Amino acid sequence: MHIAGDASALTPQQRELVGLAATLGREKFAPRAARHDREASFPFDNYDDLRASGLLGICVPTAYGGLGADFATYVMVAAELGRHCGATALSFNMHVSSCMWAGFIADALDMTPGQRADHEAHRAVHFDRIVRQGKVYSQPFSEGGAAAAGKAPWGTLAKPVEGGYVVSGKKIFASLAGAADYYGVLCTLDKPGATQRDSLYLVVPADAPGVSVVGDWDPLGMRGTVSRTLLLDHVAVPDSARLMPEGLYWQAAARYPHMFATLSPTYMGIAQAAYDFTVAYLRAEVPGMPPVKRRMYPTKQVAVAEMRIKLEQTRALFLQNARDAKVDPDKPTRMRIYAAHYTIMENAAAIASLAIRTCGGQSMLKSLPLERLYRDSRCGSLMLPWTAELCVDRLGRECLYEAGERDEAIE
Ligand SMILES: Cc1cc2nc3c(=O)[nH]c(=O)nc-3n(C[C@H](O)[C@H](O)[C@H](O)COP(=O)(O)OP(=O)(O)OC[C@H]3O[C@@H](n4cnc5c(N)ncnc54)[C@H](O)[C@@H]3O)c2cc1C
């Protein structure tokens, strides 16, 4: 089954790139997924394949030598990757995010001619590293406090100095920690009275003096993301480290909210994988399993129908969201993103849970992928800034309030 439902509705580029992701995922990533999960090791081998296939540059504009994929194309590819290795798809999203922010999102923002020229010069450096040098970027935003929930300025500070900045701070759950070549760090410009509007997106080389990765990594799921803690101790970076001009991240986050929903395609893929496994299991087509069919029992048929209904509901919102993405979405579109993101994250966990119940005891052995899908699926709805709770929070408020309306009760 195609991750995007009706394949004939896709553009030629979407068909080609989703096909490429399917081949890589099926032939390379899926067979390696159990080992990376067991060892909680970073899938360097998968990144070698992503590099060789050109997918590292999927969202680098064609003018800079990349594949120039748009939002919809990228999320379909991400979902297909997630179908075969959730941890690879999730960490790949951190890499691709740096290209989306600096690429098609930045193109849609308002900049002065000076800012635009500055941005073109700087992003040429970043895109060249990715496309021609095969470098990998990551996106460590989270600090364990309210900033990653969008409710406070970043605690990581960038002090302006002659020719650049000095960055200090701590980032938790930094996927690709110790694996990325460059960390795309969100910080606050260190100046009196700085607010969230003074957020700055800076690229820090992994080997810069003052950068270290600390702590262990032994989580429930998404173990191959290796999301350890990143410490930045007076790290000097040049002006060209700006992935967007000063002040532009705030504008980007406010005007292109779909960007925060790029975490969910991975989980769309995991939901699909849990369904795929269940069908194969009930048909007795899982390699290495005894040829015991279970599909003839009405209770199994009801359960798999329930899974398919949830899967199609999830896919419908996923695709709608993919095609809705644009700068300055109207309020109904904004509300639909929250609903879509919430649904994908929660339904992935629900579908994986149903899959275990439906297939039964032998299906959750560690020799089979389902128990990993179940654990990985649990991680989605706790990812900031749009956890399941925060999606509900925003959606509920937006259902009942129009711009500028306030009540004392929620002050
Ligand atoms: C596998 C995995 C990979 C990850 N990779 C990355 C990565 O590459 N980059 C990255 O930046 N992050 C990443 N994250 C981090 C993720 O987005 C969260 O920041 C992280 O899980 C910590 O969240 P928490 O639930 O412990 O936060 P909490 O401690 O629950 O929340 C942090 C703060 O957010 C606010 N908050 C939380 N919930 C609410 C609420 N309901 N209402 C109001 N405010 C609230 C509070 O101020 C709270 O103190 C990853 C997480 C996982 C699980």
The ligand as a MOL file (V3000), in Angstrom:
LIG
                    3D

  0  0  0     0  0            999 V3000
M  V30 BEGIN CTAB
M  V30 COUNTS 53 58 0 0 0
M  V30 BEGIN ATOM
M  V30 1 C 13.2820 10.3790 20.6330 0
M  V30 2 C 13.2820 11.8400 20.8750 0
M  V30 3 C 14.0880 12.6440 20.0830 0
M  V30 4 C 14.1280 14.0200 20.3080 0
M  V30 5 N 14.9320 14.7970 19.5100 0
M  V30 6 C 14.9660 16.1210 19.7010 0
M  V30 7 C 15.8140 16.9510 18.9070 0
M  V30 8 O 16.5310 16.4960 18.0070 0
M  V30 9 N 15.8060 18.2730 19.1350 0
M  V30 10 C 15.0440 18.8330 20.1110 0
M  V30 11 O 15.0760 20.0330 20.2350 0
M  V30 12 N 14.2550 18.0840 20.8960 0
M  V30 13 C 14.1940 16.7490 20.7070 0
M  V30 14 N 13.3920 15.9750 21.5140 0
M  V30 15 C 12.8520 16.5890 22.7190 0
M  V30 16 C 11.3940 16.7560 22.8690 0
M  V30 17 O 10.8010 17.6240 21.9520 0
M  V30 18 C 11.1430 17.2720 24.3030 0
M  V30 19 O 11.7130 18.5180 24.4860 0
M  V30 20 C 11.7130 16.3190 25.2930 0
M  V30 21 O 11.0590 15.0850 25.0970 0
M  V30 22 C 11.5490 16.8120 26.7200 0
M  V30 23 O 10.2470 16.8890 26.9840 0
M  V30 24 P 9.5760 16.5970 28.3710 0
M  V30 25 O 8.3180 15.8860 28.0310 0
M  V30 26 O 10.4910 16.0170 29.3540 0
M  V30 27 O 9.3230 18.0900 28.7620 0
M  V30 28 P 8.5670 18.6990 29.9850 0
M  V30 29 O 9.4950 18.8060 31.1130 0
M  V30 30 O 7.2330 18.0510 30.1770 0
M  V30 31 O 8.3060 20.0950 29.3410 0
M  V30 32 C 9.3180 21.0770 29.2230 0
M  V30 33 C 8.6500 22.3830 29.5400 0
M  V30 34 O 7.6670 22.6650 28.5490 0
M  V30 35 C 6.5290 23.2340 29.1180 0
M  V30 36 N 5.3700 22.3630 28.9720 0
M  V30 37 C 5.3680 21.0310 28.8170 0
M  V30 38 N 4.1280 20.5740 28.7460 0
M  V30 39 C 3.3220 21.6410 28.8550 0
M  V30 40 C 1.9070 21.8040 28.8530 0
M  V30 41 N 1.0870 20.7770 28.6860 0
M  V30 42 N 1.4240 23.0500 28.9860 0
M  V30 43 C 2.2520 24.0980 29.1550 0
M  V30 44 N 3.5950 24.0010 29.1440 0
M  V30 45 C 4.1130 22.7910 29.0020 0
M  V30 46 C 6.8490 23.4430 30.5730 0
M  V30 47 O 7.3640 24.7280 30.7500 0
M  V30 48 C 7.8920 22.4140 30.8560 0
M  V30 49 O 8.7220 22.7910 31.9240 0
M  V30 50 C 13.3430 14.5860 21.3230 0
M  V30 51 C 12.5330 13.7760 22.1210 0
M  V30 52 C 12.4980 12.4230 21.9070 0
M  V30 53 C 11.6200 11.5860 22.7600 0
M  V30 END ATOM
M  V30 BEGIN BOND
M  V30 1 1 1 2
M  V30 2 1 2 3
M  V30 3 2 2 52
M  V30 4 2 3 4
M  V30 5 1 4 5
M  V30 6 1 4 50
M  V30 7 2 5 6
M  V30 8 1 6 7
M  V30 9 1 6 13
M  V30 10 2 7 8
M  V30 11 1 7 9
M  V30 12 1 9 10
M  V30 13 2 10 11
M  V30 14 1 10 12
M  V30 15 2 12 13
M  V30 16 1 13 14
M  V30 17 1 14 15
M  V30 18 1 14 50
M  V30 19 1 15 16
M  V30 20 1 16 17
M  V30 21 1 16 18
M  V30 22 1 18 19
M  V30 23 1 18 20
M  V30 24 1 20 21
M  V30 25 1 20 22
M  V30 26 1 22 23
M  V30 27 1 23 24
M  V30 28 2 24 25
M  V30 29 1 24 26
M  V30 30 1 24 27
M  V30 31 1 27 28
M  V30 32 2 28 29
M  V30 33 1 28 30
M  V30 34 1 28 31
M  V30 35 1 31 32
M  V30 36 1 32 33
M  V30 37 1 33 34
M  V30 38 1 33 48
M  V30 39 1 34 35
M  V30 40 1 35 36
M  V30 41 1 35 46
M  V30 42 1 36 37
M  V30 43 1 36 45
M  V30 44 2 37 38
M  V30 45 1 38 39
M  V30 46 1 39 40
M  V30 47 2 39 45
M  V30 48 1 40 41
M  V30 49 2 40 42
M  V30 50 1 42 43
M  V30 51 2 43 44
M  V30 52 1 44 45
M  V30 53 1 46 47
M  V30 54 1 46 48
M  V30 55 1 48 49
M  V30 56 2 50 51
M  V30 57 1 51 52
M  V30 58 1 52 53
M  V30 END BOND
M  V30 END CTAB
M  END
